[in-house]
Amino acid sequence: MSEAIFTRGSPLNLPATVFGGAVALGFLSYFLRVHNVTYTLATGDEKQVGFLWAPNWTFLFMVSLPLFFTFVINLLIYWKEDGRPTLVGPANRTEGERTWERNVEASSYTFWVVLIICLLFAGILQWISVRLIPLVTGTGNYPMDWGLIAIVRPDLISSTEAIVFTGLAYLYMSICFYILFSGFILLYSIVDDFIFSSRMIDTNSGIRHQDNIQVAGMRIIIGIFRCAVLGIVVSICMKLQSAYLASNGTSISSWLVNDMISVLSGRQTAGFEVSYSVPTHYSSLVVVLASCVVFFFCAVRMTTFADFQAPLRRMGVIIVVLVAGYLLIGAFPGFSIPLIAAAILAFFSLLSPGFPNGRPTKQRDNQSVS
């Protein structure tokens, strides 16, 4: 059932649905007047905490996740309809489809565990702790944002309206993150199935079969690399927003600019109210770990093929740089500089992982095929 979410119907169905859900939440925030809302800091400055200003609710669900799902769908369809049949041959296509189905069904327990964690813990329990209880009691040890603004601005939105809106938002979020982790599980299954199918091919079967392995393997590597990059971008959006809310910045853009200027000009500024609890730091770390585990699992398994070792090393360095950019958010004054560098690297990595025609070059002795 989880695999069918990615493969059933048009490849645009899932990305468009996620994008549409984010747009619908944006319209609801506009109707409830929390799309562009501020509150007064202890310093007297007005801090922007509007829904449309939060990258973890706008850029994440309108750009990063739809792109992630698009890459997963394209790779999954390629592997099932073209990559695997090409490797195993037309005579074994039916058996190959059954083998793939068995591989996916073997992960049923993992899908159920992820579903329970996403819906129960990341969704319901987190919403109760972070939103429902503070809105009902009027107190909480969480930074103020669009979901809690009813506590200090009851004239703008009532607690009841905030409870309903945040409940819808967290339900949408938990479903999207279940699909995100389901995508990682399917990527893991594709790598495992590729290794199994490659071993089924006779090593003396000729140049054509070795070329098929090279093309399919490089297609899988690039697809998983792009998905890992987007997974880290998702985590950066989450941690960046929570770090901003716990800071003294008045808007997320000015906060980043001022952080950069403070280092370039030699003036350090205070940044964080460490007394706040920010559970998003933990959930974003889980997404980073999932992204890295799937990519490095792919790297370890694929390094058995000599043709993939060089590109995998380059991709691995990029992943490490992006993870460093994520970990350094808010760690010291000037963190915005490596963060911006990581964002630029992620952008160009998605456009082109750096390999002509999407595959590594391969030197081959002059051979003839009779």
C-alpha positions as CSV (number, residue, x, y, z in Angstrom):
1,M,0.0,0.0,0.0
2,S,2.8,2.4,0.8
3,E,4.6,1.6,-2.5
4,A,1.3,2.2,-4.3
5,I,1.3,5.8,-3.0
6,F,4.4,6.4,-5.2
7,T,3.6,4.3,-8.2
8,R,-0.2,4.4,-8.7
9,G,-1.5,6.8,-11.3
10,S,0.5,9.8,-12.7
11,P,4.0,10.5,-11.3
12,L,2.7,14.0,-10.5
13,N,-0.1,12.8,-8.2
14,L,1.9,12.6,-5.0
15,P,4.1,15.8,-5.4
16,A,1.0,17.8,-6.5
17,T,-1.0,16.5,-3.5
18,V,1.8,17.5,-1.0
19,F,2.1,20.9,-2.7
20,G,-1.6,21.4,-2.7
21,G,-1.8,20.6,1.0
22,A,0.8,23.2,1.8
23,V,-1.0,25.8,-0.3
24,A,-4.3,25.0,1.5
25,L,-2.6,25.5,4.9
26,G,-1.2,28.8,3.6
27,F,-4.7,30.0,2.7
28,L,-6.1,28.9,6.1
29,S,-3.3,30.8,7.8
30,Y,-4.3,33.9,5.7
31,F,-8.0,33.5,6.6
32,L,-7.0,33.2,10.3
33,R,-4.7,36.2,10.0
34,V,-1.6,34.3,11.2
35,H,0.2,34.3,7.9
36,N,2.1,37.5,8.6
37,V,1.9,38.1,12.4
38,T,4.4,39.6,14.9
39,Y,4.7,39.8,18.6
40,T,6.8,42.1,20.9
41,L,10.1,40.8,22.3
42,A,11.4,41.8,25.7
43,T,13.7,44.3,23.9
44,G,10.7,46.0,22.4
45,D,11.3,44.8,18.8
46,E,8.6,43.2,16.8
47,K,9.4,39.5,15.9
48,Q,8.0,38.1,12.7
49,V,6.4,34.6,13.4
50,G,3.9,34.4,10.6
51,F,3.1,31.0,9.0
52,L,4.2,32.1,5.5
53,W,7.5,33.2,7.0
54,A,8.4,29.8,8.3
55,P,10.6,27.8,5.9
56,N,9.7,24.5,7.6
57,W,6.0,25.0,6.6
58,T,6.4,26.7,3.2
59,F,9.7,25.9,1.4
60,L,9.8,22.4,2.9
61,F,6.4,21.3,1.8
62,M,6.1,23.3,-1.3
63,V,9.6,22.7,-2.8
64,S,11.8,20.2,-1.0
65,L,9.3,17.4,-0.4
66,P,7.6,17.5,-3.8
67,L,11.1,17.3,-5.4
68,F,12.1,14.4,-3.1
69,F,8.9,12.5,-4.0
70,T,9.5,13.2,-7.7
71,F,13.0,11.8,-7.6
72,V,11.8,8.7,-5.6
73,I,8.9,8.1,-8.0
74,N,11.1,8.4,-11.1
75,L,13.7,6.1,-9.8
76,L,11.1,3.6,-8.6
77,I,9.3,3.5,-11.9
78,Y,12.6,3.2,-13.8
79,W,13.8,0.3,-11.7
80,K,10.5,-1.6,-11.9
81,E,9.8,-1.0,-15.6
82,D,13.2,-0.7,-17.2
83,G,16.2,-1.2,-14.9
84,R,15.4,-4.5,-13.4
85,P,13.9,-6.1,-16.5
86,T,17.0,-5.1,-18.5
87,L,19.3,-6.8,-16.0
88,V,17.4,-10.0,-15.5
89,G,16.2,-10.3,-19.1
90,P,12.7,-10.6,-20.6
91,A,12.5,-14.3,-19.8
92,N,12.8,-13.7,-16.1
93,R,10.6,-10.5,-16.0
94,T,7.6,-12.1,-14.3
95,E,9.8,-13.7,-11.6
96,G,11.7,-10.5,-11.2
97,E,8.4,-8.6,-10.5
98,R,7.5,-11.2,-7.9
99,T,10.9,-10.9,-6.3
100,W,10.5,-7.2,-6.0
101,E,7.1,-7.6,-4.5
102,R,8.5,-10.0,-1.9
103,N,11.3,-7.5,-1.1
104,V,8.8,-4.8,-0.4
105,E,6.5,-7.0,1.6
106,A,9.4,-8.1,3.7
107,S,9.7,-4.5,4.9
108,S,6.1,-4.4,6.1
109,Y,7.2,-4.4,9.7
110,T,9.4,-1.4,9.1
111,F,6.6,0.5,7.4
112,W,4.3,-0.1,10.3
113,V,6.9,1.0,12.8
114,V,7.5,4.2,10.9
115,L,3.8,4.8,10.5
116,I,3.2,4.5,14.3
117,I,6.2,6.8,15.1
118,C,5.1,9.5,12.6
119,L,1.4,9.5,13.5
120,L,1.5,8.8,17.2
121,F,4.7,10.4,18.4
122,A,5.7,13.0,15.8
123,G,2.1,13.9,15.1
124,I,-0.4,13.4,17.9
125,L,1.8,13.5,21.0
126,Q,4.0,16.3,19.7
127,W,0.9,18.4,18.9
128,I,-0.6,17.8,22.4
129,S,2.7,18.7,24.1
130,V,3.8,21.7,21.9
131,R,0.4,23.1,20.8
132,L,-2.7,21.8,22.7
133,I,-1.5,22.1,26.3
134,P,0.2,25.5,25.9
135,L,-2.9,26.9,24.1
136,V,-5.3,25.5,26.8
137,T,-3.2,26.6,29.8
138,G,-1.7,29.7,28.3
139,T,1.8,28.8,29.3
140,G,4.6,26.7,27.9
141,N,8.4,26.5,27.5
142,Y,8.3,26.8,23.7
143,P,9.3,29.7,21.5
144,M,6.4,31.9,20.3
145,D,5.3,31.3,16.7
146,W,2.1,31.3,14.6
147,G,0.7,28.2,16.4
148,L,1.0,29.8,19.9
149,I,0.3,33.4,19.0
150,A,-3.2,33.1,20.4
151,I,-1.6,33.1,23.9
152,V,-0.3,36.7,23.5
153,R,-2.6,37.9,20.8
154,P,-6.1,36.6,21.6
155,D,-7.6,39.6,19.7
156,L,-6.1,38.2,16.5
157,I,-7.0,34.5,16.8
158,S,-8.8,32.5,19.5
159,S,-7.3,29.5,21.2
160,T,-10.0,27.3,19.7
161,E,-9.1,28.4,16.2
162,A,-5.4,27.9,16.9
163,I,-6.1,24.4,18.2
164,V,-8.0,23.3,15.1
165,F,-5.6,24.9,12.7
166,T,-2.5,23.4,14.4
167,G,-4.2,20.0,14.6
168,L,-4.7,20.0,10.8
169,A,-1.2,21.2,10.2
170,Y,0.4,18.5,12.4
171,L,-1.8,15.8,10.8
172,Y,-0.7,16.9,7.4
173,M,2.9,17.1,8.6
174,S,2.9,13.6,10.1
175,I,1.4,12.0,7.0
176,C,4.0,13.7,4.8
177,F,6.8,12.6,6.9
178,Y,5.5,9.0,6.9
179,I,5.6,9.1,3.1
180,L,9.1,10.7,3.3
181,F,10.5,7.8,5.4
182,S,8.6,5.3,3.2
183,G,10.5,6.7,0.3
184,F,13.8,6.1,2.1
185,I,12.7,2.5,2.8
186,L,11.9,2.0,-0.9
187,L,15.3,3.5,-1.9
188,Y,17.0,1.0,0.4
189,S,15.0,-1.8,-1.2
190,I,16.0,-0.6,-4.7
191,V,19.7,-0.8,-3.8
192,D,19.4,-4.2,-2.2
193,D,17.4,-5.5,-5.2
194,F,20.0,-4.1,-7.6
195,I,22.9,-5.9,-5.9
196,F,20.9,-9.1,-5.9
197,S,20.0,-8.8,-9.6
198,S,23.6,-7.9,-10.6
199,R,24.8,-11.1,-8.9
200,M,22.4,-13.1,-10.9
201,I,24.1,-12.1,-14.1
202,D,27.0,-14.3,-15.3
203,T,30.2,-12.4,-15.1
204,N,31.1,-13.8,-18.5
205,S,27.9,-12.7,-20.1
206,G,29.5,-10.0,-22.2
207,I,30.0,-6.3,-22.6
208,R,26.3,-5.6,-23.0
209,H,25.3,-6.9,-19.6
210,Q,28.2,-5.1,-17.9
211,D,27.0,-1.9,-19.6
212,N,23.5,-2.5,-18.4
213,I,24.8,-2.9,-14.8
214,Q,26.8,0.3,-15.2
215,V,23.9,2.4,-16.5
216,A,21.3,1.1,-14.0
217,G,23.7,1.4,-11.1
218,M,24.7,5.0,-12.0
219,R,21.0,5.9,-12.4
220,I,20.3,4.5,-8.9
221,I,23.3,6.2,-7.3
222,I,22.4,9.6,-8.7
223,G,18.7,9.2,-7.7
224,I,19.6,8.3,-4.2
225,F,22.2,11.0,-3.9
226,R,19.6,13.7,-4.9
227,C,17.1,12.3,-2.5
228,A,19.7,12.4,0.3
229,V,20.5,16.0,-0.5
230,L,16.8,16.9,-0.4
231,G,16.5,15.0,2.9
232,I,19.2,17.1,4.4
233,V,17.6,20.3,3.0
234,V,14.4,19.3,4.7
235,S,16.3,19.0,8.0
236,I,18.0,22.4,7.5
237,C,14.6,24.1,7.0
238,M,13.3,22.5,10.2
239,K,16.4,23.4,12.4
240,L,16.7,26.8,10.8
241,Q,13.2,27.8,11.8
242,S,13.4,26.5,15.3
243,A,16.8,28.2,15.9
244,Y,15.4,31.5,14.6
245,L,12.4,31.3,16.9
246,A,14.7,30.7,19.9
247,S,16.8,33.7,18.9
248,N,16.5,37.5,19.2
249,G,16.1,38.0,15.5
250,T,13.1,40.0,14.2
251,S,12.8,38.1,10.9
252,I,14.5,35.0,9.6
253,S,16.1,36.9,6.7
254,S,17.4,39.8,8.8
255,W,18.6,37.3,11.4
256,L,20.8,35.5,8.8
257,V,22.0,38.7,7.3
258,N,22.9,40.2,10.6
259,D,24.7,37.1,11.7
260,M,26.8,37.2,8.5
261,I,27.5,40.9,8.9
262,S,28.5,40.5,12.6
263,V,31.3,38.2,11.6
264,L,32.5,40.2,8.5
265,S,32.5,43.4,10.5
266,G,34.1,41.9,13.6
267,R,31.1,42.6,15.8
268,Q,29.5,39.6,17.6
269,T,25.9,39.7,18.6
270,A,23.9,37.7,21.1
271,G,21.7,35.2,19.5
272,F,19.8,32.6,21.5
273,E,17.4,32.2,24.4
274,V,18.6,28.8,25.5
275,S,15.8,28.4,28.0
276,Y,13.4,27.4,25.2
277,S,12.6,23.8,24.4
278,V,13.0,23.0,20.7
279,P,11.9,19.5,19.9
280,T,12.2,20.2,16.1
281,H,16.0,19.9,16.6
282,Y,15.6,16.3,17.4
283,S,13.1,15.5,14.6
284,S,15.3,17.2,12.1
285,L,18.3,15.1,13.3
286,V,16.2,12.0,12.6
287,V,15.7,13.0,9.0
288,V,19.4,13.7,8.6
289,L,20.3,10.3,10.0
290,A,17.8,8.6,7.6
291,S,19.2,10.5,4.6
292,C,22.8,9.6,5.5
293,V,22.0,6.0,6.4
294,V,20.3,5.3,3.0
295,F,23.0,7.1,1.0
296,F,26.0,5.5,2.7
297,F,24.3,2.1,2.6
298,C,24.1,2.6,-1.2
299,A,27.7,3.8,-1.2
300,V,29.0,0.7,0.7
301,R,27.1,-1.7,-1.4
302,M,28.0,0.0,-4.7
303,T,31.7,0.2,-4.0
304,T,32.0,-3.4,-4.9
305,F,31.8,-2.2,-8.5
306,A,35.0,-0.4,-9.4
307,D,33.2,2.0,-11.9
308,F,31.2,3.6,-9.0
309,Q,33.9,4.2,-6.5
310,A,35.1,7.6,-7.7
311,P,31.7,9.2,-8.1
312,L,30.6,7.8,-4.8
313,R,33.6,9.4,-3.1
314,R,32.7,12.8,-4.5
315,M,29.1,12.5,-3.6
316,G,30.1,11.4,-0.1
317,V,32.1,14.5,0.4
318,I,29.1,16.7,-0.7
319,I,26.8,14.9,1.8
320,V,29.4,15.4,4.6
321,V,29.6,19.2,3.8
322,L,25.8,19.5,3.8
323,V,25.5,17.7,7.1
324,A,28.2,20.0,8.6
325,G,26.1,23.0,7.4
326,Y,23.1,21.5,9.2
327,L,25.0,20.8,12.4
328,L,26.5,24.3,12.6
329,I,23.2,26.1,12.5
330,G,23.2,28.4,15.6
331,A,26.4,26.8,16.9
332,F,28.4,30.1,16.7
333,P,28.2,33.6,15.3
334,G,28.7,33.4,11.6
335,F,27.0,30.1,11.1
336,S,25.1,31.6,8.2
337,I,28.3,31.6,6.0
338,P,28.8,27.8,5.9
339,L,25.0,27.4,5.8
340,I,24.7,29.6,2.6
341,A,27.7,27.7,1.1
342,A,25.9,24.4,1.9
343,A,22.7,25.7,0.3
344,I,24.5,26.7,-2.9
345,L,26.3,23.3,-3.0
346,A,22.9,21.5,-2.5
347,F,21.3,23.5,-5.4
348,F,24.1,22.7,-7.9
349,S,24.2,19.1,-6.7
350,L,20.5,18.7,-7.5
351,L,21.0,20.3,-11.0
352,S,23.9,18.0,-11.8
353,P,25.8,15.7,-9.6
354,G,28.9,16.4,-11.8
355,F,28.9,13.5,-14.2
356,P,28.5,13.9,-17.9
357,N,25.3,12.3,-19.2
358,G,24.6,11.1,-15.7
359,R,27.1,8.2,-15.8
360,P,30.8,7.9,-15.1
361,T,33.3,7.6,-17.9
362,K,34.8,4.2,-18.3
363,Q,38.0,3.3,-20.1
364,R,37.7,0.0,-22.0
365,D,40.1,-1.9,-24.0
366,N,39.3,-2.3,-27.7
367,Q,37.1,-5.3,-27.9
368,S,35.0,-6.8,-30.6
369,V,31.8,-8.7,-30.2
370,S,31.1,-11.3,-32.7
